Amino acid sequence: MFSFYTSTTLLVWLSLGVLSLLVYENARIQARDKQILFLTYLLIAVSALAEYCGVFLSGRENISGKLILIIKTLDYILTPMAGGAIILQLRLKNRWNWFLAGLIAVNTLVQLLNPLTGWMVQVDESNAYHHGPLYPLYLGMCFIVIGVVILQFFLYGLSFRRQNRKSLNAILILILVGIMMQELSGGDSRTSYLALTIGAALIFIHYVEFGAQSMDDSLRKQQIQLDTDALTGVYSRLAYTLALSELDAAGTLPKDLVVFTVDINGLKKVNDQMGHEAGDELIRGAAACITNTFYQNGRCYRTGGDEFVVLAQMPRETVTSANDRLQQEAAQWHGENVQTLSLASGYALAAENTELSAEKLVVEADKAMYAAKAAFYRQAGMDRRARRPS
């Protein structure tokens, strides 16, 4: 019913129609990008139509030779445009786009003179078309277009991770092989537009896939920002809340779970006398000491201004020594604005409070921490509320 070339061309048009529908239905693609994709597919479709009509009508004596000449001129105008259209999908903005546009404009001007000069294509008495004397110039421009396409693919690939560039290079190779198969076969194997269409489809898949990957990366970064306390770099209050929820959702707390609560002694006095910059330095120092102590078996969360909670898993016999190491870290700490750091800390073990939830275990640790804080102020002879000697 259909020749192989006719069947292939029909499949090209149907594929471009399906691609356009996929683009139209994709709500993630911005309107401007959709317009670029639609224009690309339209150029490929019209170019394939011009080539098909030129091949189909060549040698038909009942068709005007001028019509065949016009169609082949249109074919030679649109073919480089179709190659350039692939670059449109990459959405690059650089000087090579201007160079490519200028090259296509020069080719268009030369081809428009062809019906008068016969430079590129000629039609004989039997209405069969033949290449004109300047056809090699046209081929040269086509190869330059291909070279620019290769360069733009390379530049586009630089925006992706190294492992994500292989698929992009494979798409480029597929397109080039399809074009070269047609050119080297002398025109008997009409594979250029099939390759361009498959390439356009694969670029769309690449666009959607790695667009989704970029979105996932962005969401991951946002989640990290939500999970991380901006001042100290330890886990945030939100991350702490989620961690408690996960522990309670499990039903039974891990037997080796230990909750440490930590608070800075004398922070208000430092803020009042030396300013909040010095106070922030103390808070960062406290976070560093806690992290240095528990980095192997616990996570530190900043739950308030100078309040920290550590959810750790460790043997019961090491809990006291861990708390002592924290105090040693604080004693050795020195800042630029503040030279000393004192921490009040307390802890509670899940193994000794099996009936408590994670949140209530934190309350038990708080009781021990506040007892340590009260002892500090009594020993220093300070009113805890006023933060000045009594």
N, C-alpha and C positions, 0 to 999 in steps of 0.2 A: 504493500500500500504506500509506504513512504520509503524514500532512500535513507541510507544511514545518515547522511549529512542533514537531511530534513528532520529526521527524528532527533538528532543531537541538538539542532537549533531549537526545536520545539521544547525539548527538555531544559535548555538554557533559559528560555523565556519563562517557562513554568517555575523553574528554580528561583529566578529573580523575583517572580511574583510572590512565591512563598516567603522569600527573604523579606520582602517589603511588608508582608503581613506580620511576620515575626517582629520586625522593628516597630510597626504600628502598635502592636499589642503590648510591647515591653514598656511598662510604666517607669522603669528606672532610667531610661534613656531620655536625656533632655531634648526639648523640641528642636534646638539648633542642630544637635548631633543627628537627630532623625532626618532632618532636611538634607544633611550631607550624605547620609546613607541612601536616601531615596534618589538623590541626584546621581550618585555613583551607579546604582542599579539601572537607572534610566539610561545613562550614557552607554553602559555595557549592552543593554537591550537594543537600543537604537543602532549602535555600531554593529552588533551581530546581525540585525535586520538588513542594514546596508550591505554588509558583506554577502549575506545570503542572497539578496536580490541580484547583486552583481553576478554571482556565480550562476544563479538560476536562469537569468535572462541572457547571459552571454551566448552568442551564436544563434539566437532566435531571430530569424529574418523578418518575422511579423511584428517585431518590436523596433521602435525607433532607435537608431544608433545614438542619437543625442541623449535619449533617456538613459541608455546604458552608461554613456559617458558621464552624465550627471550623477548617477548612482555610484559609480566607481570613485568619482571625485569626492562624494560625500563619505564613502567608505574610507578613503585615504585621509580625510579630515578627522573623522571620528575615531579611527583606530588608535592614534597616539593619545587622544582624549580619554579613551577607555583605560589605557595604561595609567594615565595621570589621575584618573578617577579613583584608582586603588589607593593612591597617596592621600586623597581627600579623607578617606576613612581613618587615616592615622592621626588626623587633626594636628599636624605639625605646623609650626609657624617659624619659618626660617628663610634665608635667601634662596635656597634651592627651589622652594615653591615658586618664587618669582622667576627664577631661571627656567623652570619647567613651563610655566605659563607663557613666558616669552617665546620659547622654542615651539610650543603648540601654536601660538599666534603666527609665527613666521611660516610654519608648515601650512596653516590654514590659508594664508595669503597666497602662497605659491600654488596650492591646490586649486584655489578659486580662479587662477589664471589658466589652469589646465585645459578647460574646454576651448579656450582660444588658441592655446599654444601646442597642446599635445605633449607637454613636457613629461608628464608622469604616466599617463595612460592614453592609449589610442584604440580606436574601434575600426576594424577593417570592413570590407564590403559585405562580409557575411555576418556582420554584427558581433563578432567575437572580439573581446578586448585583449590588448597586449600592453606590456610595459613600455613606457616612453623612454627617451634617451636620458632623462634626469631621474629615472626611477632609483638608481643607486643612492642619489641624494636623499630621497625619501627613506630608503632603508637605513641610511646613516643616521638620520634624525630619530628613527624608531629605536635604533640601538642606543642612542644617547638618552632617550626617554627611559629605556630599560636600565641604563646605568644609573640614572638619577633615582629611579625606583629602588634599585638595590641599595644605594647610599641612604635614602630616606628610611628604608627598612632597618638599616644598621643603626641610624640615629634614633629611631623609634625604640629599638630594642634596648638601648642604653637606659631607658626609663624603667626597665624591669629588672628583677633579680636575674643573676646569671643563669640559673637553672630554668627560668621561664623564657629565655630567648631561643631555646632550641626549637620549640614549636613554631615560633615566628619565622625562623630561618627555614624550617621545613615547608611552610606555606609559600615563602618566596621561591624556593627551589621548584615546587610544584608548578607555580605560575610560569617560571622561566622554561621549564621542560616542555610544557604545553605549547608555548609560543615557538620554541626552537624546533619542535617536532613539525609544526606547520611550515616554518620557513625553510627547513632543510629538506623537506619532502617535495619542494617545488609547488606546494599549494594543493596537492592531492589529499593530504590529511588535514582537515579543518578542525584544529584542536585549540586554537588561540582563545576563542571566547568561552569554550568549555572550561579551559584552565582558569581564565579570569573569573568565571562565575563560581567555580569551586573555591578558588582563592578568596573571593569576596565572602562566601559563606563561612569559610574557616576563619577569616579575619573577624567576622561578626561573633563567631563562637569565642575566639580569643578575647575580643572586646568585652563580651558579657562575663566570661569566666574570670578574667583578671580584674575586671571592674568589681565583681563580687568579692574577689580576694582582697582588693584594696579597701573595700568597705569593711570586710572582716578585720583587716589590720587596723583600720581606724576605730572600729568598735572595741577591739582589744586594747588599743592605746587608751581609749576613753575609760575602759574598765580598770586599767592599771592606775589611771589618774584618780578614779573614784576610790580604789582600794588603797591608795598611798596617801599618807599625810604629807601635805605640801611642805611644812616647816621642817620635819624631822626625817622624812623618808621611810619611816616605819609604816605598818599597816594603819588604815584609817578607822574612824568610828564605825563607818558603814561596813567595812570588812569585819570588824569585831562583832557587830550585830549578826551578820550572816554566819560567822563562825559559831557563835552561841546557838543559833537556830539549827545549824547542822548537827551540833553535838546533841542537842535535846531531841532532834528528830530521829536520831539513831536509837533512842529508847533507853539505852544504858551507857553511861559514861565509861570511857576506857579506864581500866583499873590503875594504869600508871599516869593518868592525867593529874597534873599539878597546876593550880592557878596561882600566879604571883601578881600582886597589885603593888604598884610603886608610885610614890608621890615625892615631889621635891620639897625639902625643908627650906623655909626662908625665902621663897620666891617673891612674895609680896614686898618684902623689905628691899630686895634687889631692884624690883620694878620701881618702887617709890624713890629710892635713893640714887639709882644709877640709870634708870630708864628701861624701856621695854626691849631695847636692842640687847642689853645685857641679860634681861630675863629670857629672851628668845635663845640666847647663847646657852643659858643654863638648861633650857628645855632640850635643845639639840644635844648638849652634853649628856643629859640623862638618857636620851634615846640611844646614843652611841655606847654608853656603859651597859645598858640593858642588852643591846644587840650583841656586843662583844661577849657577854656572859652566856646568852641563851641561843646563839646562832646555830648550834649543832642540834638542839632538841626542842626548840620552842619558837613561837612567833610573838613578836611584840606589837601591841596595838596602842595607839594614843587615843584615849577615850575622852579626854577633856583637856583643859589648858595645860596642866602639869601632871595629869593623871595617866598612868600607863597600866596596861594589863598584859601579862604574858601567859599564853596557853602552852604549856610544855608537857612533854611525856618523858618521864625519867624514873629510874628506880627510887624507891622510898628512901634508901640510905644515902642518896646523893643530894637530896633536896636541901638539907641544911647547909652543906658545903657550897651548893649553887648560890644560895642566898648570901653566904659569906663572901663569895667571889664577887658578887654584885657590889657589896659594900667596899671591897678592895678596889674595884674599878673606879668607883666614885671618889675614893680617897686619893687616887693617883691622878685624877683628871685635873687639868688646868686649862682655862680659857684665856682669850685675849683681854676681855673686859672684866671677867670674874675669875678669881684664882682658885676658889674652892667650890665643891659641890657636895651636898649632903642629901642622901636619899632615905626615905622611910619606906620599908618594904614589909610585906606580909604574904603568907601563902596558906593554901588549903589543899588537901589531898583528896581526890575522889575516893581512894581506897578507904579513907577514914570517915567519909560522909556519903555512903552509898545511897542514902535516901534522897539526896539533894540533886536538883537540876543544875545545869551549868551556870545559869544566872545566880542561883542561890549559893553555889560554890564560890562565886566571885564575891558575894556579900560576906561570906566567912573569911575570905582572904583579906577583904577590906577591914574587918574588925581587927585582925592582927596587925595590918599596916597602920591603922589609926592608933593602936596601942603603942607601936614603935614611934610614931610621930609625937604622941603625947609625952613619951619618955624623953625624946630629944629636946623638946621645949622646956621640960622641967629641969633637965640637966643644964641647959643653956641659960636658965633663969629668965626666960622670955614668955610674955603673954602671947599665946598662939594667935589670938584674934587681932591684937594690935601690932604684933610683930616688933615690939620694942622692949628693952629690958624692963622687968617689973621691979 
